[in-house]
Amino acid sequence: MAEERVTEVQSPNGSTHTHTTVVTDGERSGGGGGVFLIALLIIVALVIGVWALNKYGGAEANKDNAIANAANQVGDAAQKAGDAAQDAAH
């Protein structure tokens, strides 16, 4: 809320002049609580994101490693079967 105050001053020689002063209560701040709450929510979201990435990202890598190992074992078995077939042919 703003209030306007007008002061009229008369000098000894008879001249008059006015002075206007505007008084305000100051700007209302939004408060630090809202900013703090938003910052807290961002931090919680980041923590959950890092946790999920570590948990599920590691599972994906483990699955990929298991598939690669299984493929290597199938390749080794095929190699042994081929060697056995060659030995049987001779």
N, CA, C and O atoms as a printed pandas DataFrame, in Angstrom:
     atom_number atom_name residue_name chain_id  residue_number  x_coord  y_coord  z_coord
0              1         N          MET        A               1    0.844   -1.172    0.000
1              2        CA          MET        A               1    0.000    0.000    0.000
2              3         C          MET        A               1    0.891    1.238    0.000
3              4         O          MET        A               1    1.886    1.292    0.723
4              5         N          ALA        A               2    0.537    2.220   -0.804
5              6        CA          ALA        A               2    1.325    3.447   -0.906
6              7         C          ALA        A               2    0.501    4.626   -0.391
7              8         O          ALA        A               2   -0.712    4.709   -0.582
8              9         N          GLU        A               3    1.205    5.513    0.257
9             10        CA          GLU        A               3    0.556    6.720    0.789
10            11         C          GLU        A               3    1.344    7.922    0.274
11            12         O          GLU        A               3    2.574    7.923    0.312
12            13         N          GLU        A               4    0.638    8.943   -0.207
13            14        CA          GLU        A               4    1.283   10.139   -0.744
14            15         C          GLU        A               4    1.079   11.291    0.236
15            16         O          GLU        A               4   -0.047   11.603    0.623
16            17         N          ARG        A               5    2.184   11.914    0.627
17            18        CA          ARG        A               5    2.116   13.038    1.570
18            19         C          ARG        A               5    2.623   14.289    0.853
19            20         O          ARG        A               5    3.716   14.298    0.287
20            21         N          VAL        A               6    1.816   15.334    0.889
21            22        CA          VAL        A               6    2.187   16.596    0.249
22            23         C          VAL        A               6    2.416   17.625    1.354
23            24         O          VAL        A               6    1.549   17.847    2.199
24            25         N          THR        A               7    3.609   18.258    1.335
25            26        CA          THR        A               7    3.956   19.273    2.330
26            27         C          THR        A               7    4.114   20.609    1.607
27            28         O          THR        A               7    4.811   20.710    0.597
28            29         N          GLU        A               8    3.450   21.632    2.148
29            30        CA          GLU        A               8    3.552   22.959    1.547
30            31         C          GLU        A               8    4.406   23.823    2.466
31            32         O          GLU        A               8    4.145   23.932    3.664
32            33         N          VAL        A               9    5.433   24.434    1.880
33            34        CA          VAL        A               9    6.370   25.251    2.654
34            35         C          VAL        A               9    6.322   26.684    2.119
35            36         O          VAL        A               9    6.354   26.919    0.911
36            37         N          GLN        A              10    6.241   27.650    3.074
37            38        CA          GLN        A              10    6.221   29.054    2.679
38            39         C          GLN        A              10    7.491   29.700    3.213
39            40         O          GLN        A              10    7.776   29.628    4.409
40            41         N          SER        A              11    8.240   30.321    2.341
41            42        CA          SER        A              11    9.487   30.967    2.746
42            43         C          SER        A              11    9.197   32.373    3.286
43            44         O          SER        A              11    8.113   32.909    3.057
44            45         N          PRO        A              12   10.156   32.972    4.002
45            46        CA          PRO        A              12    9.939   34.309    4.584
46            47         C          PRO        A              12    9.630   35.392    3.545
47            48         O          PRO        A              12    8.973   36.382    3.870
48            49         N          ASN        A              13   10.084   35.224    2.325
49            50        CA          ASN        A              13    9.813   36.261    1.320
50            51         C          ASN        A              13    8.434   36.086    0.690
51            52         O          ASN        A              13    8.054   36.875   -0.175
52            53         N          GLY        A              14    7.670   35.059    1.109
53            54        CA          GLY        A              14    6.302   34.904    0.635
54            55         C          GLY        A              14    6.115   33.846   -0.437
55            56         O          GLY        A              14    4.979   33.530   -0.791
56            57         N          SER        A              15    7.176   33.302   -0.951
57            58        CA          SER        A              15    7.003   32.280   -1.981
58            59         C          SER        A              15    6.636   30.937   -1.337
59            60         O          SER        A              15    7.046   30.616   -0.222
60            61         N          THR        A              16    5.859   30.187   -2.080
61            62        CA          THR        A              16    5.388   28.902   -1.573
62            63         C          THR        A              16    5.828   27.794   -2.531
63            64         O          THR        A              16    5.773   27.945   -3.752
64            65         N          HIS        A              17    6.253   26.705   -1.959
65            66        CA          HIS        A              17    6.543   25.535   -2.789
66            67         C          HIS        A              17    6.087   24.285   -2.051
67            68         O          HIS        A              17    5.970   24.265   -0.826
68            69         N          THR        A              18    5.833   23.244   -2.839
69            70        CA          THR        A              18    5.331   22.007   -2.242
70            71         C          THR        A              18    6.353   20.891   -2.420
71            72         O          THR        A              18    7.172   20.894   -3.339
72            73         N          HIS        A              19    6.268   19.960   -1.520
73            74        CA          HIS        A              19    7.140   18.790   -1.566
74            75         C          HIS        A              19    6.244   17.567   -1.405
75            76         O          HIS        A              19    5.449   17.496   -0.468
76            77         N          THR        A              20    6.371   16.598   -2.324
77            78        CA          THR        A              20    5.553   15.388   -2.280
78            79         C          THR        A              20    6.435   14.206   -1.885
79            80         O          THR        A              20    7.506   13.993   -2.453
80            81         N          THR        A              21    5.964   13.444   -0.903
81            82        CA          THR        A              21    6.669   12.239   -0.443
82            83         C          THR        A              21    5.724   11.056   -0.596
83            84         O          THR        A              21    4.565   11.110   -0.183
84            85         N          VAL        A              22    6.241    9.983   -1.199
85            86        CA          VAL        A              22    5.456    8.759   -1.344
86            87         C          VAL        A              22    6.012    7.742   -0.368
87            88         O          VAL        A              22    7.203    7.431   -0.390
88            89         N          VAL        A              23    5.133    7.219    0.501
89            90        CA          VAL        A              23    5.538    6.248    1.516
90            91         C          VAL        A              23    4.893    4.911    1.173
91            92         O          VAL        A              23    3.682    4.823    0.973
92            93         N          THR        A              24    5.724    3.871    1.109
93            94        CA          THR        A              24    5.205    2.520    0.844
94            95         C          THR        A              24    5.583    1.594    1.993
95            96         O          THR        A              24    6.503    1.873    2.761
96            97         N          ASP        A              25    4.860    0.497    2.093
97            98        CA          ASP        A              25    5.152   -0.507    3.113
98            99         C          ASP        A              25    6.331   -1.385    2.707
99           100         O          ASP        A              25    6.820   -2.172    3.517
100          101         N          GLY        A              26    6.774   -1.267    1.512
101          102        CA          GLY        A              26    7.856   -2.105    1.002
102          103         C          GLY        A              26    7.272   -3.251    0.190
103          104         O          GLY        A              26    6.082   -3.554    0.272
104          105         N          GLU        A              27    8.131   -3.872   -0.588
105          106        CA          GLU        A              27    7.687   -4.992   -1.411
106          107         C          GLU        A              27    7.491   -6.212   -0.538
107          108         O          GLU        A              27    8.282   -6.486    0.364
108          109         N          ARG        A              28    6.446   -6.925   -0.814
109          110        CA          ARG        A              28    6.234   -8.175   -0.104
110          111         C          ARG        A              28    7.057   -9.244   -0.793
111          112         O          ARG        A              28    7.038   -9.374   -2.017
112          113         N          SER        A              29    7.773   -9.998    0.003
113          114        CA          SER        A              29    8.560  -11.072   -0.590
114          115         C          SER        A              29    7.708  -12.324   -0.623
115          116         O          SER        A              29    6.776  -12.489    0.165
116          117         N          GLY        A              30    8.052  -13.205   -1.558
117          118        CA          GLY        A              30    7.336  -14.463   -1.669
118          119         C          GLY        A              30    7.666  -15.388   -0.524
119          120         O          GLY        A              30    7.029  -16.429   -0.365
120          121         N          GLY        A              31    8.640  -15.033    0.269
121          122        CA          GLY        A              31    9.037  -15.882    1.383
122          123         C          GLY        A              31   10.076  -16.884    0.946
123          124         O          GLY        A              31   10.099  -17.299   -0.213
124          125         N          GLY        A              32   10.918  -17.266    1.847
125          126        CA          GLY        A              32   11.951  -18.240    1.535
126          127         C          GLY        A              32   11.421  -19.657    1.555
127          128         O          GLY        A              32   12.090  -20.568    1.066
128          129         N          GLY        A              33   10.236  -19.869    2.108
129          130        CA          GLY        A              33    9.686  -21.211    2.219
130          131         C          GLY        A              33    9.407  -21.841    0.872
131          132         O          GLY        A              33    9.657  -23.030    0.679
132          133         N          GLY        A              34    8.894  -21.063   -0.058
133          134        CA          GLY        A              34    8.594  -21.594   -1.390
134          135         C          GLY        A              34    9.852  -21.992   -2.136
135          136         O          GLY        A              34    9.896  -23.047   -2.768
136          137         N          VAL        A              35   10.862  -21.163   -2.067
137          138        CA          VAL        A              35   12.133  -21.458   -2.727
138          139         C          VAL        A              35   12.773  -22.677   -2.086
139          140         O          VAL        A              35   13.314  -23.534   -2.784
140          141         N          PHE        A              36   12.717  -22.761   -0.766
141          142        CA          PHE        A              36   13.289  -23.904   -0.059
142          143         C          PHE        A              36   12.572  -25.195   -0.450
143          144         O          PHE        A              36   13.215  -26.227   -0.643
144          145         N          LEU        A              37   11.254  -25.144   -0.567
145          146        CA          LEU        A              37   10.484  -26.323   -0.930
146          147         C          LEU        A              37   10.828  -26.790   -2.340
147          148         O          LEU        A              37   10.979  -27.990   -2.570
148          149         N          ILE        A              38   10.953  -25.873   -3.275
149          150        CA          ILE        A              38   11.313  -26.230   -4.648
150          151         C          ILE        A              38   12.709  -26.840   -4.693
151          152         O          ILE        A              38   12.927  -27.842   -5.374
152          153         N          ALA        A              39   13.655  -26.241   -3.971
153          154        CA          ALA        A              39   15.016  -26.780   -3.938
154          155         C          ALA        A              39   15.028  -28.177   -3.328
155          156         O          ALA        A              39   15.740  -29.058   -3.810
156          157         N          LEU        A              40   14.253  -28.384   -2.284
157          158        CA          LEU        A              40   14.179  -29.700   -1.652
158          159         C          LEU        A              40   13.600  -30.731   -2.608
159          160         O          LEU        A              40   14.093  -31.858   -2.669
160          161         N          LEU        A              41   12.565  -30.370   -3.355
161          162        CA          LEU        A              41   11.981  -31.297   -4.320
162          163         C          LEU        A              41   12.965  -31.655   -5.428
163          164         O          LEU        A              41   13.008  -32.803   -5.870
164          165         N          ILE        A              42   13.752  -30.687   -5.878
165          166        CA          ILE        A              42   14.756  -30.960   -6.911
166          167         C          ILE        A              42   15.819  -31.911   -6.377
167          168         O          ILE        A              42   16.237  -32.828   -7.084
168          169         N          ILE        A              43   16.259  -31.706   -5.151
169          170        CA          ILE        A              43   17.274  -32.585   -4.561
170          171         C          ILE        A              43   16.730  -34.000   -4.412
171          172         O          ILE        A              43   17.427  -34.967   -4.719
172          173         N          VAL        A              44   15.491  -34.131   -3.943
173          174        CA          VAL        A              44   14.890  -35.467   -3.791
174          175         C          VAL        A              44   14.778  -36.151   -5.152
175          176         O          VAL        A              44   15.060  -37.344   -5.266
176          177         N          ALA        A              45   14.371  -35.416   -6.179
177          178        CA          ALA        A              45   14.261  -35.996   -7.522
178          179         C          ALA        A              45   15.629  -36.458   -8.029
179          180         O          ALA        A              45   15.729  -37.514   -8.653
180          181         N          LEU        A              46   16.665  -35.691   -7.773
181          182        CA          LEU        A              46   18.012  -36.088   -8.199
182          183         C          LEU        A              46   18.478  -37.343   -7.468
183          184         O          LEU        A              46   19.067  -38.235   -8.078
184          185         N          VAL        A              47   18.218  -37.414   -6.170
185          186        CA          VAL        A              47   18.621  -38.593   -5.399
186          187         C          VAL        A              47   17.903  -39.837   -5.920
187          188         O          VAL        A              47   18.524  -40.887   -6.080
188          189         N          ILE        A              48   16.604  -39.726   -6.185
189          190        CA          ILE        A              48   15.851  -40.862   -6.721
190          191         C          ILE        A              48   16.369  -41.256   -8.102
191          192         O          ILE        A              48   16.466  -42.444   -8.409
192          193         N          GLY        A              49   16.695  -40.290   -8.920
193          194        CA          GLY        A              49   17.236  -40.573  -10.246
194          195         C          GLY        A              49   18.571  -41.300  -10.193
195          196         O          GLY        A              49   18.792  -42.252  -10.942
196          197         N          VAL        A              50   19.459  -40.859   -9.315
197          198        CA          VAL        A              50   20.760  -41.523   -9.176
198          199         C          VAL        A              50   20.576  -42.942   -8.653
199          200         O          VAL        A              50   21.230  -43.870   -9.128
200          201         N          TRP        A              51   19.692  -43.112   -7.679
201          202        CA          TRP        A              51   19.432  -44.445   -7.126
202          203         C          TRP        A              51   18.898  -45.387   -8.212
203          204         O          TRP        A              51   19.368  -46.517   -8.343
204          205         N          ALA        A              52   17.916  -44.919   -8.988
205          206        CA          ALA        A              52   17.331  -45.752  -10.034
206          207         C          ALA        A              52   18.361  -46.082  -11.112
207          208         O          ALA        A              52   18.398  -47.206  -11.614
208          209         N          LEU        A              53   19.178  -45.129  -11.459
209          210        CA          LEU        A              53   20.207  -45.370  -12.472
210          211         C          LEU        A              53   21.194  -46.422  -11.997
211          212         O          LEU        A              53   21.572  -47.310  -12.762
212          213         N          ASN        A              54   21.613  -46.333  -10.750
213          214        CA          ASN        A              54   22.545  -47.322  -10.219
214          215         C          ASN        A              54   21.907  -48.698  -10.136
215          216         O          ASN        A              54   22.543  -49.696  -10.474
216          217         N          LYS        A              55   20.676  -48.764   -9.696
217          218        CA          LYS        A              55   20.011  -50.050   -9.516
218          219         C          LYS        A              55   19.712  -50.722  -10.855
219          220         O          LYS        A              55   20.083  -51.875  -11.072
220          221         N          TYR        A              56   19.052  -50.011  -11.734
221          222        CA          TYR        A              56   18.619  -50.616  -12.987
222          223         C          TYR        A              56   19.704  -50.586  -14.058
223          224         O          TYR        A              56   19.716  -51.445  -14.940
224          225         N          GLY        A              57   20.596  -49.636  -14.001
225          226        CA          GLY        A              57   21.702  -49.598  -14.960
226          227         C          GLY        A              57   22.638  -50.770  -14.752
227          228         O          GLY        A              57   23.142  -51.330  -15.725
228          229         N          GLY        A              58   22.884  -51.157  -13.509
229          230        CA          GLY        A              58   23.727  -52.306  -13.210
230          231         C          GLY        A              58   23.066  -53.599  -13.634
231          232         O          GLY        A              58   23.745  -54.510  -14.105
232          233         N          ALA        A              59   21.756  -53.700  -13.478
233          234        CA          ALA        A              59   21.029  -54.907  -13.882
234          235         C          ALA        A              59   21.117  -55.091  -15.391
235          236         O          ALA        A              59   21.262  -56.214  -15.873
236          237         N          GLU        A              60   21.032  -54.016  -16.122
237          238        CA          GLU        A              60   21.130  -54.099  -17.581
238          239         C          GLU        A              60   22.519  -54.574  -17.999
239          240         O          GLU        A              60   22.644  -55.392  -18.910
240          241         N          ALA        A              61   23.546  -54.077  -17.354
241          242        CA          ALA        A              61   24.915  -54.504  -17.678
242          243         C          ALA        A              61   25.109  -55.964  -17.324
243          244         O          ALA        A              61   25.745  -56.699  -18.080
244          245         N          ASN        A              62   24.572  -56.405  -16.184
245          246        CA          ASN        A              62   24.682  -57.811  -15.798
246          247         C          ASN        A              62   23.974  -58.708  -16.803
247          248         O          ASN        A              62   24.472  -59.782  -17.141
248          249         N          LYS        A              63   22.820  -58.271  -17.278
249          250        CA          LYS        A              63   22.080  -59.058  -18.274
250          251         C          LYS        A              63   22.888  -59.157  -19.566
251          252         O          LYS        A              63   22.971  -60.231  -20.162
252          253         N          ASP        A              64   23.477  -58.059  -19.997
253          254        CA          ASP        A              64   24.290  -58.069  -21.214
254          255         C          ASP        A              64   25.487  -58.995  -21.055
255          256         O          ASP        A              64   25.825  -59.729  -21.983
256          257         N          ASN        A              65   26.135  -58.972  -19.887
257          258        CA          ASN        A              65   27.286  -59.855  -19.643
258          259         C          ASN        A              65   26.862  -61.321  -19.646
259          260         O          ASN        A              65   27.583  -62.169  -20.172
260          261         N          ALA        A              66   25.707  -61.628  -19.071
261          262        CA          ALA        A              66   25.223  -62.998  -19.052
262          263         C          ALA        A              66   24.942  -63.494  -20.465
263          264         O          ALA        A              66   25.254  -64.639  -20.792
264          265         N          ILE        A              67   24.359  -62.652  -21.298
265          266        CA          ILE        A              67   24.078  -63.037  -22.684
266          267         C          ILE        A              67   25.379  -63.267  -23.439
267          268         O          ILE        A              67   25.486  -64.220  -24.211
268          269         N          ALA        A              68   26.361  -62.412  -23.227
269          270        CA          ALA        A              68   27.649  -62.578  -23.904
270          271         C          ALA        A              68   28.334  -63.872  -23.469
271          272         O          ALA        A              68   28.907  -64.584  -24.294
272          273         N          ASN        A              69   28.273  -64.172  -22.174
273          274        CA          ASN        A              69   28.887  -65.417  -21.688
274          275         C          ASN        A              69   28.177  -66.632  -22.267
275          276         O          ASN        A              69   28.827  -67.607  -22.647
276          277         N          ALA        A              70   26.856  -66.584  -22.338
277          278        CA          ALA        A              70   26.105  -67.705  -22.917
278          279         C          ALA        A              70   26.460  -67.882  -24.388
279          280         O          ALA        A              70   26.601  -69.010  -24.860
280          281         N          ALA        A              71   26.604  -66.787  -25.106
281          282        CA          ALA        A              71   26.975  -66.877  -26.521
282          283         C          ALA        A              71   28.368  -67.477  -26.681
283          284         O          ALA        A              71   28.609  -68.263  -27.597
284          285         N          ASN        A              72   29.287  -67.105  -25.786
285          286        CA          ASN        A              72   30.634  -67.687  -25.846
286          287         C          ASN        A              72   30.589  -69.184  -25.576
287          288         O          ASN        A              72   31.299  -69.953  -26.223
288          289         N          GLN        A              73   29.756  -69.606  -24.621
289          290        CA          GLN        A              73   29.645  -71.029  -24.309
290          291         C          GLN        A              73   29.042  -71.798  -25.480
291          292         O          GLN        A              73   29.472  -72.913  -25.772
292          293         N          VAL        A              74   28.056  -71.217  -26.149
293          294        CA          VAL        A              74   27.476  -71.865  -27.331
294          295         C          VAL        A              74   28.521  -71.969  -28.427
295          296         O          VAL        A              74   28.605  -72.990  -29.109
296          297         N          GLY        A              75   29.305  -70.941  -28.599
297          298        CA          GLY        A              75   30.376  -70.975  -29.603
298          299         C          GLY        A              75   31.409  -72.039  -29.287
299          300         O          GLY        A              75   31.863  -72.752  -30.182
300          301         N          ASP        A              76   31.787  -72.153  -28.008
301          302        CA          ASP        A              76   32.750  -73.182  -27.607
302          303         C          ASP        A              76   32.180  -74.580  -27.852
303          304         O          ASP        A              76   32.893  -75.465  -28.325
304          305         N          ALA        A              77   30.896  -74.785  -27.532
305          306        CA          ALA        A              77   30.266  -76.090  -27.748
306          307         C          ALA        A              77   30.209  -76.423  -29.230
307          308         O          ALA        A              77   30.427  -77.571  -29.619
308          309         N          ALA        A              78   29.917  -75.426  -30.060
309          310        CA          ALA        A              78   29.872  -75.657  -31.510
310          311         C          ALA        A              78   31.260  -76.014  -32.035
311          312         O          ALA        A              78   31.398  -76.860  -32.918
312          313         N          GLN        A              79   32.280  -75.369  -31.488
313          314        CA          GLN        A              79   33.656  -75.672  -31.907
314          315         C          GLN        A              79   34.014  -77.111  -31.552
315          316         O          GLN        A              79   34.618  -77.823  -32.354
316          317         N          LYS        A              80   33.634  -77.541  -30.327
317          318        CA          LYS        A              80   33.918  -78.919  -29.907
318          319         C          LYS        A              80   33.146  -79.920  -30.764
319          320         O          LYS        A              80   33.679  -80.975  -31.110
320          321         N          ALA        A              81   31.909  -79.604  -31.108
321          322        CA          ALA        A              81   31.120  -80.506  -31.959
322          323         C          ALA        A              81   31.738  -80.596  -33.344
323          324         O          ALA        A              81   31.762  -81.671  -33.942
324          325         N          GLY        A              82   32.232  -79.491  -33.853
325          326        CA          GLY        A              82   32.894  -79.508  -35.167
326          327         C          GLY        A              82   34.177  -80.307  -35.128
327          328         O          GLY        A              82   34.476  -81.052  -36.061
328          329         N          ASP        A              83   34.946  -80.159  -34.047
329          330        CA          ASP        A              83   36.190  -80.932  -33.932
330          331         C          ASP        A              83   35.882  -82.428  -33.839
331          332         O          ASP        A              83   36.569  -83.256  -34.438
332          333         N          ALA        A              84   34.836  -82.757  -33.076
333          334        CA          ALA        A              84   34.458  -84.164  -32.929
334          335         C          ALA        A              84   34.018  -84.737  -34.272
335          336         O          ALA        A              84   34.336  -85.884  -34.588
336          337         N          ALA        A              85   33.293  -83.953  -35.062
337          338        CA          ALA        A              85   32.843  -84.410  -36.368
338          339         C          ALA        A              85   34.023  -84.634  -37.304
339          340         O          ALA        A              85   34.013  -85.586  -38.085
340          341         N          GLN        A              86   35.032  -83.785  -37.242
341          342        CA          GLN        A              86   36.223  -83.957  -38.061
342          343         C          GLN        A              86   37.007  -85.200  -37.633
343          344         O          GLN        A              86   37.513  -85.945  -38.472
344          345         N          ASP        A              87   37.099  -85.410  -36.348
345          346        CA          ASP        A              87   37.792  -86.603  -35.858
346          347         C          ASP        A              87   37.070  -87.859  -36.282
347          348         O          ASP        A              87   37.715  -88.852  -36.618
348          349         N          ALA        A              88   35.754  -87.845  -36.276
349          350        CA          ALA        A              88   34.974  -89.009  -36.669
350          351         C          ALA        A              88   35.117  -89.254  -38.165
351          352         O          ALA        A              88   35.081  -90.404  -38.602
352          353         N          ALA        A              89   35.275  -88.221  -38.942
353          354        CA          ALA        A              89   35.418  -88.362  -40.386
354          355         C          ALA        A              89   36.762  -88.962  -40.756
355          356         O          ALA        A              89   36.862  -89.609  -41.799
356          357         N          HIS        A              90   37.776  -88.783  -39.969
357          358        CA          HIS        A              90   39.114  -89.293  -40.267
358          359         C          HIS        A              90   39.180  -90.664  -39.797
359          360         O          HIS        A              90   40.215  -91.315  -39.935
